[in-house]
Amino acid sequence: TNLARMVRDRSTSGASIVALDFDAGDRAWPVYNWMGVCKAALRSTATYLARDLGALGIRVNLVAAGPLATRAANGIPGFDQLLDAWATTSPIPWSPTDPTPVADTVCFLLSDYARAITGEVVHVDGGYHAMAGPLPASA
């Protein structure tokens, strides 16, 4: 919330805060543990910041990315289990080494094209979040 205070105090209308999320939602991932709790807190914080900063023209959104091979991912024991889940369930093939789709979405949310979007979680995960289970082998 220090970042939000700084944006509030120094910006004019049209500012945007975007944070990266992992869609733990209402599920407990077997390898995500305490990070799932932290991401749940991030989601709640973003919702309240969107409420409180919206009148000032400041937007607050999250990007729920699929698993990416980052330094943070190195700290998650069993990270390969997440990669395996995406390999069998994501309708659009997911590349954990290509952050470009996530970066493009962040740029969109920071731009004026997203000027009426706040309090949103945009999924950039190849469609994984919309699937109820692994895809059939023929898919």
Secondary structure, DSSP 8 states (H G I E B T S, - for coil): -HHHHHHHHH--TT-EEEEEE---TT---TTTHHHHHHHHHHHHHHHHHHHHHGGGT-EEEEEEE-----HHHHTSTTHHHHHHHHHHH-SS---TT--HHHHHHHHHHHSGGGTT--S-EEEESTTGGG-SS---TT-
